[in-house]
């Protein structure tokens, strides 16, 4: 990767707003070339903070636009492409409190982290590799870091908390998208949103918001490890939905760790789904109306599916909370399983822990991505800052869900609205069998209850991967997912519809 850059002086960048002068954009553009098989692709990378302003009206008088935030973006645009036909994908991760580094350096970007996987972890100091499967081969990409993540910050004197919440975050990211499209003359380009985890909550909300606020119709939405209704996954007293929705994931994890010898993963998952949606859901709804013998019989069936002791399931009143499952499944091996990716395991420290207190997958993932992005932005994209690049931070907490007081957070309604307003809108949903943060059965339940016409369900394509929350950590899944998303973008811009995935139903 070679080329010139137009880089402002560091002193002027860090001075913005500190001496009373208005903040200004500090974007840096570099030129690069990447190899795509036998051909090459020339592209520009632009990284830096965009100043986002809002219109101010005080006492009935228009006061102009006031800077409120500096949002860090990294945009990749192919040289020589026709902007009227070249798709552009706006990508972000979740948290809340996560930067976009995971999708950026894990799946979509022209460079990717050398992190290894569960059976071949890369030791420090890690590294970067060229990404021959980069989405840049098929679309321009703009990665957005929400406020207080990455290098994004409120302006000096501003209030970060204004953006640490469902609506404030949605509106700011939406304004960043509008502004980027306007400044780069890309309103007529095919447009996509791509989110992971809470980023799917945000993407669904944005689809409705951008349509109603700015009249912006998307071609497609990419949802990776989706959560569109928090009630489907949050373990609260009186809410049995998570117990039902997690059970197929528990069964898949049990299969991975050798609890279902002689059976395929698909067979185990199919059994668990049928049981969870039918007999198990009905039994939980009956509560104490179940006899002791009936509870004992059901505990045995649950235990067989998810790899736990039947007495443990019985004592748990048939309801296994996820952190308890992680601690219990491999207790006899003195291990606990991961949450983000249950393929990963670790010694719990305290063998008597009732529930997981630290995710074995977290730091295995966190360390290499942190090293990679801090090197990459300065050394290769030439963006310099002494701020901490906030990978995944709790500085955004408490996150405000004031719009959902006394009810669960839901953005499925915004997605439904966007699909009704725009019948051409296509949706790709990626599920990880070993993702115990956003279980696939919960997302499937929400998708099945979208308030859209029957024919609109044909605009949703589902893809399953034998991996976790960040399925691109698993190399075969990364390669296949890259191809799946490229195929989806082709479909959503007028090309051939993707084929059904063998063994799964409900796809176009």
Residue pairs with C-beta under 8 A, 6 or more apart in sequence:
1 30
1 32
1 33
1 34
1 380
2 31
2 32
2 33
3 30
3 31
3 32
4 30
4 31
5 28
5 29
5 30
5 31
5 382
6 28
6 29
7 28
7 382
7 384
8 26
8 28
10 384
10 385
10 386
12 26
13 26
13 384
13 385
14 385
14 386
15 21
16 22
16 23
16 24
16 26
16 70
16 156
17 23
17 67
17 155
17 156
17 157
18 156
22 51
22 67
23 51
23 67
23 70
23 155
23 156
24 51
25 48
25 49
25 50
25 51
26 48
26 49
27 46
27 47
27 48
27 49
27 50
28 46
28 47
28 48
28 381
28 382
28 383
29 44
29 45
29 46
30 44
30 45
30 46
30 380
30 381
30 382
31 42
31 43
31 44
31 45
31 79
32 42
32 43
32 44
32 45
32 110
33 40
33 41
33 42
33 43
34 40
34 41
34 43
34 110
34 130
34 131
34 134
34 136
35 41
35 130
35 132
36 132
36 134
36 137
37 132
41 78
41 79
41 136
41 137
42 78
42 79
42 80
43 76
43 77
43 78
43 79
43 110
43 136
44 76
44 77
44 79
45 74
45 75
45 76
45 110
45 381
46 73
46 74
46 75
46 77
47 72
47 73
47 74
47 75
47 377
47 381
47 382
47 383
48 72
48 73
48 383
49 70
49 71
49 72
49 73
49 151
49 152
49 153
50 70
50 71
50 72
50 73
50 176
50 179
50 180
51 67
51 69
51 70
51 155
52 67
52 68
52 69
52 70
52 71
52 172
52 175
52 176
52 179
53 65
53 66
53 67
53 68
54 65
54 66
54 68
54 175
55 62
55 64
55 65
55 66
56 62
56 63
56 64
56 65
56 66
57 63
67 155
67 158
68 154
68 155
68 158
68 162
68 172
69 147
69 152
69 153
69 154
69 155
69 158
69 163
69 172
70 152
70 153
70 154
70 155
71 144
71 145
71 146
71 147
71 152
71 172
71 173
71 176
72 144
72 145
72 150
72 151
72 152
73 142
73 143
73 144
73 145
73 176
73 180
74 100
74 104
74 109
74 142
74 143
74 377
74 381
75 140
75 141
75 142
75 143
75 180
76 109
76 110
76 136
76 140
76 141
76 142
77 140
77 184
78 86
78 136
78 140
81 140
83 184
83 185
83 186
83 188
83 189
84 188
84 189
85 189
85 190
85 493
86 139
86 140
86 189
86 190
87 138
87 139
87 140
87 189
87 190
87 191
87 192
87 219
87 489
87 493
88 139
88 140
88 141
88 142
88 181
88 186
88 189
88 190
88 191
88 192
89 108
89 135
89 139
89 140
89 141
89 142
89 192
89 193
89 194
89 222
89 489
90 142
90 144
90 177
90 180
90 191
90 192
90 193
90 194
91 100
91 103
91 104
91 108
91 141
91 142
91 143
91 144
91 193
91 194
91 195
91 222
92 100
92 103
92 143
92 144
92 145
92 146
92 173
92 194
92 195
92 196
92 199
92 202
92 203
93 99
93 100
93 101
93 102
93 103
93 195
93 196
93 197
93 198
93 199
94 195
94 196
94 197
94 198
94 199
94 200
94 201
94 202
95 146
95 149
95 197
95 198
95 392
95 393
95 396
96 146
96 164
96 169
96 198
96 396
96 397
96 399
97 148
97 149
97 390
97 392
97 393
97 394
97 395
97 396
97 397
97 399
98 149
98 197
98 198
98 199
98 391
98 392
99 145
99 149
99 150
99 373
99 389
99 390
99 391
99 392
100 143
100 144
100 145
100 149
100 150
101 150
101 369
101 370
101 372
101 373
101 389
101 391
102 196
102 369
102 470
103 109
103 143
103 194
103 196
103 199
103 224
104 143
104 373
105 111
105 112
105 113
105 128
105 369
105 372
105 373
105 376
106 112
106 113
106 369
106 470
106 472
106 473
106 478
107 135
107 472
107 478
107 481
107 482
108 134
108 135
108 136
108 141
108 143
108 194
109 131
109 134
109 135
109 136
109 141
109 143
110 130
110 131
110 134
110 136
111 128
111 129
111 130
111 131
111 376
111 380
112 128
112 129
112 130
112 131
112 134
113 126
113 127
113 128
113 129
113 368
113 369
113 372
114 122
114 126
114 127
114 128
114 129
114 368
114 372
115 121
115 122
115 126
115 364
115 365
115 368
115 369
115 473
116 122
116 368
117 473
117 474
117 475
118 341
118 343
118 344
118 473
121 364
122 368
124 367
124 371
125 371
126 367
126 368
126 371
126 372
127 372
128 372
128 375
128 376
133 478
133 479
133 482
133 483
134 482
135 141
135 482
135 485
135 486
135 489
137 486
138 486
138 489
138 490
139 190
139 192
139 489
140 189
142 177
142 180
144 173
144 176
144 177
145 151
145 152
146 152
146 163
146 169
146 172
146 173
146 202
146 396
147 153
147 154
147 160
147 163
147 164
147 169
147 172
147 396
148 154
148 160
148 163
148 164
148 390
148 393
148 395
148 396
149 390
149 391
149 392
149 393
149 396
150 389
150 390
151 383
151 385
151 387
151 389
151 390
153 160
153 387
154 160
154 162
154 163
160 395
160 396
161 400
162 168
163 169
163 172
164 396
164 397
164 398
164 399
164 400
165 399
165 400
165 401
165 402
166 205
166 399
166 400
166 401
166 402
166 403
166 404
166 409
167 403
168 400
169 202
170 202
170 205
170 206
170 209
171 209
173 202
173 206
174 206
174 209
174 210
174 213
174 214
177 206
177 210
177 216
178 210
178 214
178 216
180 186
181 187
181 189
181 191
181 216
190 219
190 489
190 492
190 493
191 216
191 217
191 218
191 219
192 218
192 219
192 220
192 221
192 222
192 489
192 492
193 203
193 206
193 207
193 218
193 220
193 221
193 222
194 203
194 221
194 222
194 224
195 201
195 202
195 203
195 204
195 221
195 222
195 223
195 224
196 224
196 225
196 469
196 470
197 224
197 225
197 227
197 437
197 438
197 469
198 227
199 224
200 223
200 224
200 225
200 226
200 227
200 228
200 438
201 227
201 228
201 409
201 411
202 411
203 221
203 222
203 223
204 221
204 223
204 228
204 411
204 412
204 414
204 415
204 418
205 411
205 414
206 414
207 218
207 221
207 414
207 415
207 418
207 425
208 411
208 413
208 414
208 415
208 417
208 418
209 414
210 216
210 218
211 217
211 218
211 417
211 418
211 421
211 422
212 417
217 421
217 422
217 424
217 425
218 418
218 422
218 425
219 424
219 425
219 426
219 492
219 493
220 425
220 426
220 427
220 428
220 488
220 489
220 492
221 415
221 418
221 425
221 426
221 427
221 428
222 428
222 430
222 485
222 488
223 427
223 428
223 429
223 430
223 443
224 430
224 471
225 430
225 431
225 432
225 435
225 437
225 438
225 469
225 470
225 471
226 429
226 430
226 431
226 438
226 443
226 446
227 233
227 438
227 442
227 443
228 410
228 411
228 412
228 415
228 443
228 446
228 447
229 408
229 409
229 410
229 411
229 412
229 442
229 446
230 408
230 409
230 410
231 239
231 241
231 408
231 410
232 241
232 242
232 245
232 442
232 443
232 445
232 446
233 241
233 242
233 245
233 246
233 438
233 439
233 442
234 242
234 408
235 242
235 243
235 321
235 322
240 281
240 284
240 285
240 319
241 442
241 445
242 322
242 442
243 284
243 318
243 319
243 320
244 276
244 277
244 280
244 281
244 284
244 441
245 276
245 439
245 441
245 442
245 445
246 320
246 322
246 325
246 436
246 439
246 441
246 442
247 272
247 275
247 276
247 280
247 302
247 305
247 306
247 320
247 441
248 269
248 272
248 273
248 276
248 439
248 440
248 441
249 342
249 433
249 434
249 435
249 436
249 439
249 440
249 441
250 272
250 305
250 306
250 307
250 320
250 325
250 329
250 436
251 260
251 268
251 269
251 271
251 272
251 305
251 306
251 307
252 265
252 268
252 269
252 272
252 433
252 434
253 306
253 307
253 325
253 329
253 337
253 342
253 434
253 436
254 260
254 268
254 305
254 306
254 307
254 329
255 263
255 265
255 268
255 269
256 265
256 342
256 343
256 433
256 434
257 307
257 329
257 330
257 337
257 345
259 306
259 307
259 329
260 268
260 307
265 433
265 466
266 503
268 305
269 433
271 305
272 305
272 306
273 441
275 301
275 305
276 441
279 298
279 301
280 298
280 302
280 318
283 290
283 294
283 295
283 298
283 318
284 318
284 319
290 298
295 314
295 317
295 318
296 310
296 314
298 318
299 310
299 311
299 313
299 314
299 318
300 310
300 313
302 308
302 310
302 313
302 318
302 320
303 309
303 310
303 312
303 313
304 310
306 313
306 320
306 325
306 329
307 329
308 320
308 325
308 328
308 329
312 328
313 320
316 324
320 328
321 355
322 339
322 436
323 339
323 355
323 356
324 354
324 355
324 356
325 337
325 436
326 336
326 337
326 338
326 339
326 342
326 355
326 356
326 436
327 336
327 348
327 353
327 354
327 355
327 356
329 336
329 337
330 336
330 337
330 345
331 351
334 347
334 348
334 351
335 345
335 346
335 347
335 348
336 345
336 346
336 347
336 348
336 353
336 356
336 360
337 344
337 345
337 356
337 360
337 436
338 344
338 345
338 346
338 359
338 360
338 361
338 362
338 436
338 468
339 356
339 359
339 361
339 362
339 436
339 437
339 469
340 359
340 361
340 362
340 365
340 435
340 436
340 437
340 468
340 469
340 470
341 361
341 365
341 432
341 434
341 435
341 467
341 468
341 469
341 470
341 473
342 361
342 434
342 435
342 436
342 468
343 361
343 434
343 467
343 468
343 474
344 360
344 361
344 364
344 468
345 360
346 358
346 360
348 356
348 357
349 357
361 468
365 470
365 473
366 391
366 392
369 391
370 391
373 389
373 391
374 389
377 383
377 389
378 384
401 409
404 410
412 446
412 449
412 450
413 451
415 427
415 450
416 450
416 451
416 452
418 425
419 425
419 427
419 450
419 452
419 456
419 459
420 451
420 452
420 453
420 456
423 456
423 459
424 459
425 459
426 459
426 460
426 461
426 488
426 491
426 492
427 459
427 460
427 461
428 460
428 461
428 463
428 484
428 485
428 488
429 443
429 447
429 460
429 461
429 462
429 463
430 463
430 464
430 465
430 471
430 481
430 484
431 440
431 443
431 444
431 462
431 463
431 464
431 465
432 440
432 464
432 465
432 467
432 468
432 469
432 470
432 471
432 477
433 440
433 464
433 465
433 466
433 467
434 466
434 467
434 468
435 467
435 468
435 469
435 471
436 468
436 469
437 469
438 469
440 464
444 462
444 506
447 457
447 460
447 462
447 506
448 506
450 456
450 457
457 506
458 508
459 508
460 506
460 507
460 508
461 488
461 491
461 498
461 507
461 508
462 501
462 504
462 506
462 507
463 481
463 484
463 501
464 501
464 504
465 471
465 474
465 477
465 480
465 481
466 474
466 476
466 477
467 473
467 474
467 477
468 474
471 477
471 478
471 481
472 478
472 481
484 498
487 498
488 498
490 496
491 497
491 498
497 508
498 507
498 508
500 507
500 508
501 507
